[in-house]
Amino acid sequence: MKLKASLALAFGLVASAAFAQTELVVATVNNGHMVEMQKLSKNFETANPDIKLKWVTLEEGVLRQRVTTDIATKGGQFDVMTIGMYETPIWGKKGWLQELKTDAKYDADDILPAMRNGLSVDGKMFAVPFYGESSMLMYRKDLADKAGIKVADKPTWTDIKALAAKIHDPKNGVYGICLRGKPGWGDNMAFLSTLVNTNGGQWFDMQWKPQLESKPWKDSINFYVDLLKNYGPPGSSANSFNEILALYNEGKCGMWIDATIAASFITDPKQSKVADKVAFAQAPTAVTPKGANWLWAWALAIPAGSKKVDAATKFVTWATSKEYIELVAKTNGWAHVPTGTRKSTYANAEFQKAAKFAAAEKAAIDSANPNDSTLPKSPYVGVQFAAIPEFQAIGATVGQEMSAALAGKKSVDAALKASQVAAEREMKKAGYYK
């Protein structure tokens, strides 16, 4: 009897071990594509009954704080983290992330080179892109046609200013151009960094000295303040992506240079009053095409030292695979798939038909190079940011100063001087130079 009981108990333990589930805690951002991933992840759980997903969905700022604290303290709260191109090279270099090794079926060579490079350190991939973006020009073709101006596929900032002046019609509620003004390292400074890059500037020289009072910075910020003062909507210093998206969809912006992801919203007749009047071109250039358009990806990564690497790798490769993109297309249509990650998406005839911005978006992403984004040689990786831990604080301070200059509370020179002083203080404190 005892033997039978022992055998039964042993068998029960083996059976429960065979069906024991690995729980993966996934930290992610609360935007549309990620919310959709959560809904569709039931498919992953069905195919992998030994893995259970637990979601922690947070606003962008809170997500950054939580995952940064967790990984820096080796807290082990999360098995999969949603991070960006800013964190990946920094954390990868510090040994905080698991190198991602994928199989042939995953086809890592299908990932757009700009995305793969931006999420790699020394040729090793430390995060895989869930969706990616660059920036480009989105404009009202009807207004340009009316003004008799043909917009070049690769316009200059001089062209943009001339067009803004022609189509600016505030009496009828149309502003020549809308651009970000709200302060933040990933907000107004994302746009302004690209403007500085194309004017031949950089954040830091090869000795890590901040360059905020250089001629390219002065030229860029004076041009920007002047452009928005004359042809932008009132209150531009408080406008970020969502505020401008609302203005654009109401037909109030003649032009907008911002994230390529905006294209899917402004061409959607359910959201936009001008969906059929929009056209696309590359982000404008000035002295050089280098760094004229930014590069970003929301990507999935696994913390180093994780006890659940195999299960986590299974999940991140599923969520960033060709099959996942096809699943979204089948469920919601090709116009709603995550873009900016794979060559095969852009080669798909159904996607090209559904997304009239596809060619311009891919050209923008392909042209961005986080390892060579400035005319003078720079010591940092990144197009619209410098991938060093100190940049968040520096970018936030400079963002406040640029917003004050735009609002007319400070002169451009005074704002840049204050920015230079603050940046030098941070860099010296961190030991970059004496």
TIZA-677400 format. One record per residue (C-alpha): x, y, z. Coordinates in Angstrom, 2 decimals. Layout:
N
      xx      yy      zz
       X       Y       Z
...
end
This chain:
434
      xx      yy      zz
    0.00    0.00    0.00
    2.80    2.37    1.01
    4.61    1.59   -2.26
    1.47    2.41   -4.26
    1.05    5.68   -2.37
    4.72    6.57   -2.91
    4.47    5.81   -6.62
    1.28    7.84   -6.92
    2.89   10.76   -5.13
    6.01   10.53   -7.31
    3.90   10.36  -10.46
    1.88   13.36   -9.29
    5.06   15.38   -8.71
    6.40   14.47  -12.17
    3.06   15.39  -13.78
    2.87   18.74  -12.01
    6.52   19.46  -12.91
    5.71   18.69  -16.55
    2.87   21.21  -16.48
    4.56   23.83  -14.26
    4.27   27.21  -15.92
    7.02   29.77  -16.21
    5.56   33.20  -15.48
    7.11   36.04  -17.47
    6.59   39.58  -16.16
    6.59   41.95  -19.14
    7.05   45.70  -18.58
    5.71   47.75  -21.46
    4.52   51.19  -22.54
    0.81   52.06  -22.80
    0.65   52.90  -26.51
   -1.59   51.42  -29.19
    0.81   48.87  -30.68
    1.73   47.49  -27.25
   -1.89   47.26  -26.10
   -2.60   45.26  -29.27
    0.35   42.96  -28.49
   -1.21   42.15  -25.12
   -4.51   41.16  -26.77
   -2.78   38.99  -29.38
   -0.43   37.35  -26.85
   -3.18   34.81  -26.11
   -1.99   33.18  -29.35
    1.52   32.88  -27.89
    0.23   31.37  -24.64
   -1.88   28.83  -26.55
    1.18   27.77  -28.58
    3.35   27.73  -25.42
    1.15   26.35  -22.60
    4.17   26.18  -20.27
    4.58   30.00  -20.37
    2.23   32.49  -18.70
    2.52   36.23  -19.36
    1.94   38.89  -16.70
    1.76   42.46  -17.99
    2.88   45.66  -16.28
    1.72   48.50  -18.52
    2.99   51.99  -17.73
    3.20   55.51  -19.15
    6.47   56.21  -20.96
    8.08   58.31  -18.18
    7.06   55.89  -15.42
    8.17   52.87  -17.47
   11.63   54.42  -17.95
   11.98   55.08  -14.22
   10.80   51.62  -13.14
   12.91   49.58  -15.58
   16.00   51.75  -15.03
   15.78   51.33  -11.24
   15.12   47.60  -11.57
   18.01   46.88  -13.92
   20.50   49.14  -12.11
   19.75   47.51   -8.73
   19.44   43.99  -10.22
   15.93   43.93   -8.74
   14.73   41.13  -11.01
   11.13   42.42  -11.10
   10.85   42.09  -14.89
   11.71   39.23  -17.25
   11.10   41.25  -20.42
   11.51   45.02  -20.66
   10.34   47.49  -23.28
   13.25   49.88  -23.79
   14.44   52.22  -26.53
   17.48   53.05  -28.60
   18.73   55.38  -25.86
   18.99   52.72  -23.13
   20.03   49.70  -25.23
   23.64   50.68  -26.13
   24.29   52.07  -22.62
   22.93   49.02  -20.80
   24.37   46.56  -23.32
   27.85   48.03  -22.79
   27.44   47.78  -19.00
   26.55   44.09  -19.27
   23.02   44.67  -17.95
   21.24   42.99  -20.88
   21.19   39.44  -22.20
   22.64   39.15  -25.72
   19.82   38.01  -28.02
   20.71   35.06  -30.18
   17.99   34.16  -32.65
   17.54   31.15  -34.94
   17.41   31.05  -38.75
   13.58   31.04  -38.77
   13.56   34.42  -37.01
   15.64   35.89  -39.87
   17.55   38.67  -38.09
   18.92   39.77  -41.50
   15.38   40.88  -42.36
   15.57   43.57  -39.64
   16.28   46.99  -41.15
   20.03   47.69  -40.73
   19.47   51.07  -39.01
   17.32   49.37  -36.35
   19.68   46.45  -35.86
   22.72   48.75  -35.50
   20.96   51.04  -33.05
   20.12   48.08  -30.78
   23.56   46.45  -30.97
   26.93   46.89  -29.27
   30.03   45.59  -31.05
   27.86   43.61  -33.45
   25.88   41.89  -30.65
   22.12   42.53  -30.50
   20.83   43.38  -27.02
   17.20   44.22  -27.91
   14.87   43.39  -30.80
   12.67   46.10  -32.37
    8.90   45.87  -31.87
    8.28   48.98  -33.94
   10.58   51.67  -35.24
   10.38   55.17  -36.60
   12.31   57.99  -38.12
   11.11   61.54  -38.80
    9.90   63.03  -42.09
    7.99   65.92  -43.63
    4.21   65.57  -43.72
    2.49   68.34  -45.67
   -0.82   69.45  -47.16
   -0.42   68.82  -50.89
   -3.61   70.75  -51.65
   -2.15   73.91  -50.08
    1.22   73.48  -51.81
   -0.55   72.98  -55.18
   -2.67   76.07  -54.59
    0.50   78.06  -53.87
    2.04   76.68  -57.08
    4.91   74.98  -55.22
    6.11   71.46  -55.96
    7.72   70.00  -52.85
   10.95   68.14  -53.58
   11.38   64.61  -52.26
   14.47   65.89  -50.40
   13.65   69.51  -49.49
   15.96   72.01  -47.81
   15.05   74.12  -44.79
   15.14   77.16  -47.12
   12.41   75.47  -49.23
   10.39   74.78  -46.08
   10.51   78.39  -44.92
    9.43   79.62  -48.37
    6.48   77.18  -48.44
    5.47   78.04  -44.85
    5.32   81.74  -45.81
    3.12   80.96  -48.87
    0.56   78.71  -47.15
    0.37   80.51  -43.77
   -3.22   81.72  -43.50
   -4.11   82.26  -39.80
   -7.33   84.18  -40.68
   -8.66   80.93  -42.10
   -7.18   78.83  -39.29
   -4.20   77.41  -41.21
   -0.65   77.81  -39.89
    2.30   77.41  -42.24
    4.20   74.95  -40.06
    3.80   73.07  -36.76
    6.84   71.84  -34.81
    7.47   70.55  -31.28
    8.13   73.15  -28.61
    7.33   71.33  -25.38
   10.49   70.82  -23.27
   12.02   67.37  -22.89
   15.09   65.41  -24.02
   12.82   63.19  -26.10
   10.45   66.03  -26.96
   11.52   69.39  -28.37
   15.17   68.27  -28.18
   14.51   65.23  -30.40
   13.44   67.58  -33.19
   16.01   70.31  -32.42
   18.93   67.85  -32.36
   18.14   66.88  -35.96
   17.98   70.56  -36.97
   21.38   71.16  -35.32
   22.84   68.01  -36.96
   21.84   69.09  -40.45
   23.29   72.56  -39.80
   26.64   70.88  -39.13
   26.45   70.83  -35.33
   26.78   68.27  -32.54
   26.09   67.90  -28.80
   29.70   67.15  -27.81
   33.07   67.30  -29.58
   35.60   64.44  -29.44
   36.85   65.70  -26.05
   33.24   65.52  -24.72
   33.02   69.32  -24.51
   29.43   70.59  -24.97
   29.00   72.64  -28.16
   25.82   74.57  -27.34
   27.18   78.02  -28.14
   28.65   76.98  -31.49
   27.53   78.60  -34.77
   25.40   75.59  -35.88
   23.43   75.73  -32.60
   22.93   79.52  -32.85
   21.91   79.29  -36.53
   19.50   76.42  -35.82
   17.73   77.89  -32.79
   17.43   81.39  -34.28
   15.95   79.86  -37.45
   13.52   77.70  -35.46
   12.30   80.54  -33.19
   11.89   82.87  -36.18
   10.06   80.22  -38.25
    7.51   79.39  -35.56
    7.05   83.02  -34.50
    6.14   83.99  -38.07
    4.39   80.90  -39.42
    3.54   78.62  -36.47
    0.42   78.30  -34.30
    0.17   80.35  -31.09
    1.47   78.59  -27.98
    4.01   76.45  -29.87
    6.26   76.25  -26.80
    3.68   73.91  -25.18
    3.09   71.69  -28.24
    4.30   68.10  -28.37
    3.39   65.20  -30.67
   -0.20   64.76  -29.47
   -1.07   68.48  -29.51
    0.25   68.85  -33.07
   -1.45   65.64  -34.20
   -4.79   67.09  -33.03
   -4.09   70.39  -34.86
   -3.03   68.56  -38.03
   -6.09   66.31  -38.06
   -8.28   69.41  -37.75
   -6.62   70.86  -40.87
   -4.75   73.60  -39.00
   -1.14   72.70  -39.96
    0.25   73.22  -43.44
    3.37   71.19  -42.62
    4.75   69.07  -39.83
    8.17   67.44  -39.36
    7.90   64.67  -36.78
    7.80   60.91  -36.17
    6.94   58.76  -39.19
    4.41   56.93  -36.97
    2.19   60.05  -37.27
    1.59   59.23  -40.94
   -0.73   56.33  -40.12
   -2.94   58.66  -38.01
   -3.12   61.67  -40.35
   -4.03   59.46  -43.33
   -6.83   57.71  -41.42
  -10.19   59.23  -42.45
  -11.67   58.19  -39.08
   -9.21   60.52  -37.31
   -8.21   63.15  -39.85
  -10.25   65.74  -41.74
   -7.41   66.07  -44.27
   -6.60   62.34  -44.71
   -6.84   62.55  -48.52
   -4.80   65.77  -48.81
   -1.56   64.66  -47.16
    1.76   63.97  -48.89
    5.21   62.98  -47.61
    8.86   63.86  -48.21
   12.17   63.40  -46.41
   13.09   65.54  -43.40
   14.60   68.85  -44.58
   18.37   69.31  -44.81
   20.65   72.35  -44.50
   24.48   72.14  -44.60
   24.54   68.30  -44.57
   22.03   65.44  -44.86
   23.71   63.77  -41.85
   21.41   63.40  -38.85
   18.56   65.33  -40.49
   16.02   62.74  -39.40
   15.92   60.87  -36.14
   15.86   57.17  -35.38
   13.94   55.43  -32.62
   12.66   51.98  -31.77
   10.59   50.58  -28.96
   12.30   47.27  -28.44
   12.10   44.20  -26.22
   15.06   43.17  -24.06
   15.89   40.59  -21.39
   17.86   41.60  -18.26
   21.23   39.86  -17.81
   21.23   37.23  -15.11
   17.57   36.36  -15.77
   16.56   32.88  -14.59
   14.02   32.64  -17.44
   16.15   33.39  -20.53
   14.75   30.57  -22.70
   11.10   31.44  -22.09
   11.77   35.18  -22.40
   13.70   34.66  -25.68
   10.76   32.64  -27.04
    8.39   35.50  -26.26
   10.50   38.41  -27.58
   11.24   36.57  -30.82
    7.53   35.77  -31.27
    6.45   39.40  -30.66
    8.99   40.79  -33.16
    8.68   38.06  -35.82
    7.33   38.16  -39.39
    4.57   35.83  -38.17
    3.47   38.36  -35.55
    3.23   41.13  -38.16
    1.12   38.82  -40.33
   -1.09   38.03  -37.32
   -1.76   41.77  -36.77
   -2.50   42.19  -40.49
   -4.93   39.27  -40.43
   -6.64   40.59  -37.27
   -6.69   44.36  -37.93
   -5.55   44.93  -41.52
   -2.16   45.87  -43.01
   -2.62   49.57  -42.21
   -2.32   48.73  -38.49
    0.82   46.57  -38.35
    3.86   47.74  -36.35
    6.15   49.41  -38.89
    9.80   50.37  -39.07
   11.36   47.01  -38.26
   11.50   44.53  -41.15
   12.38   44.69  -44.86
    9.70   42.06  -45.60
    6.93   44.38  -44.30
    7.88   47.09  -46.82
    8.22   44.52  -49.63
    4.65   43.36  -49.02
    2.29   44.60  -51.76
   -0.71   44.66  -49.39
    1.19   46.84  -46.90
    2.31   49.23  -49.67
   -1.30   49.56  -50.80
   -2.62   50.18  -47.27
    0.15   52.59  -46.22
    0.79   55.38  -48.71
    3.58   56.67  -46.46
    5.51   53.35  -46.61
    8.18   54.34  -49.15
    8.96   57.70  -47.49
    9.10   56.09  -44.02
   11.48   53.33  -45.14
   13.75   55.82  -46.96
   13.93   57.93  -43.77
   14.77   54.95  -41.55
   17.36   53.61  -44.01
   19.14   56.98  -44.18
   19.52   57.36  -40.39
   22.81   56.17  -38.92
   23.20   56.40  -35.12
   26.93   55.73  -35.44
   27.57   58.60  -37.87
   24.96   61.32  -37.43
   27.03   64.51  -37.32
   29.28   66.33  -39.80
   32.18   66.79  -37.35
   33.19   63.49  -35.72
   31.33   62.86  -32.44
   32.20   60.47  -29.58
   28.60   59.36  -28.97
   26.05   57.00  -30.54
   22.59   58.39  -31.35
   20.92   60.73  -33.83
   18.50   62.81  -31.73
   20.23   62.04  -28.42
   23.67   61.08  -27.14
   23.60   57.58  -25.66
   25.33   58.43  -22.37
   23.65   58.28  -18.92
   24.13   62.05  -18.35
   22.17   63.01  -21.47
   18.72   62.72  -19.87
   19.50   65.47  -17.36
   21.34   67.65  -19.91
   18.62   67.22  -22.55
   15.88   68.07  -20.03
   17.66   71.30  -18.97
   18.41   72.39  -22.53
   14.79   71.58  -23.50
   13.53   74.02  -20.84
   15.89   76.75  -22.12
   14.85   76.25  -25.78
   11.17   76.33  -24.83
   11.78   79.62  -22.96
   13.51   81.08  -26.04
   10.59   80.01  -28.24
    8.07   81.56  -25.83
   10.06   84.84  -25.95
   10.97   84.67  -22.25
   14.69   84.62  -23.06
   16.91   85.58  -25.98
   18.33   82.67  -28.00
   21.88   83.64  -26.97
   20.96   83.74  -23.25
   19.18   80.36  -23.49
   22.17   78.75  -25.24
   24.63   80.26  -22.75
   22.64   78.84  -19.80
   22.47   75.48  -21.61
   26.23   75.42  -22.18
   26.96   76.21  -18.51
   24.57   73.46  -17.30
   25.95   70.88  -19.77
   29.57   71.66  -18.85
   28.75   71.30  -15.16
   27.15   67.85  -15.69
   29.96   66.55  -17.91
   32.71   67.75  -15.55
   30.90   66.28  -12.55
   30.69   62.93  -14.38
   34.43   63.07  -15.08
   34.36   63.35  -18.89
   36.91   66.19  -18.73
   38.39   68.60  -16.18
end
